[in-house]
């Protein structure tokens, strides 16, 4: 299995789908649905930011973005 991370173009595709409100974006590499995992900030841990992890259910690639981040 190829374990190379998403490239910049694939990352932009996923971020655009998130910004458009797609609940389970399609993996730009293999076409499988991706899970969206939200990690909100916590008051008891100052370094935890408001992040979103998008992980492909098939090829297991993932991308992490700040909530509200959009692709150009």
BELSUL-V149334 format. One record per residue. N is the residue number from 1. RES is the residue in one letter. PHI is phi in whole degrees, -180 to 180 (NA if undefined). OMEGA is omega in degrees with one decimal (* if undefined). BURIAL is + if it has 24 or more other C-alpha atoms within 12 Angstrom, else -. Layout:
[[N	RES	PHI	OMEGA	BURIAL] [N	RES	PHI	OMEGA	BURIAL]]
This chain:
[[1	X	NA	177.8	-] [2	X	-75	-177.7	-] [3	X	-112	-179.7	-] [4	X	-67	-178.3	-] [5	X	-68	174.6	-] [6	X	-59	174.6	+] [7	X	-86	-175.4	-] [8	X	-60	179.6	-] [9	X	-67	178.1	-] [10	X	-66	176.9	+] [11	X	-61	178.7	+] [12	X	-61	178.6	-] [13	X	-59	-179.9	+] [14	X	-63	-180.0	+] [15	X	-66	176.3	+] [16	X	-65	178.1	-] [17	X	-63	177.0	+] [18	X	-62	-179.3	+] [19	X	-62	179.0	-] [20	X	-80	177.7	-] [21	X	90	178.4	-] [22	X	-67	-175.8	-] [23	X	-70	178.6	-] [24	X	-135	-178.3	+] [25	X	-59	177.5	+] [26	X	-91	178.4	+] [27	X	-63	179.9	+] [28	X	-71	-178.8	+] [29	X	-91	-174.1	+] [30	X	-120	176.9	-] [31	X	87	179.4	-] [32	X	-80	177.0	-] [33	X	-71	178.3	+] [34	X	-109	174.0	+] [35	X	-90	176.4	+] [36	X	-112	-177.5	+] [37	X	-116	-179.9	-] [38	X	-96	178.4	-] [39	X	-122	-177.5	-] [40	X	-73	177.8	-] [41	X	-66	178.8	-] [42	X	-123	179.3	-] [43	X	-70	-176.0	-] [44	X	-86	178.4	-] [45	X	-132	-171.5	-] [46	X	-69	-175.6	-] [47	X	-87	177.5	-] [48	X	-81	-178.4	-] [49	X	-98	177.5	-] [50	X	-82	-173.6	-] [51	X	-122	176.5	-] [52	X	-128	176.0	+] [53	X	-111	175.8	+] [54	X	-113	-176.2	+] [55	X	-128	179.7	+] [56	X	-73	-179.4	+] [57	X	-75	-177.1	-] [58	X	-103	-174.7	-] [59	X	-90	173.9	-] [60	X	66	174.4	+] [61	X	-69	178.0	+] [62	X	-146	175.0	+] [63	X	-139	178.5	+] [64	X	-116	179.9	+] [65	X	-139	172.0	+] [66	X	-71	176.6	-] [67	X	-59	-179.0	-] [68	X	89	178.0	-] [69	X	-69	178.1	-] [70	X	-126	-179.8	-] [71	X	-93	177.9	-] [72	X	-68	*	-]]
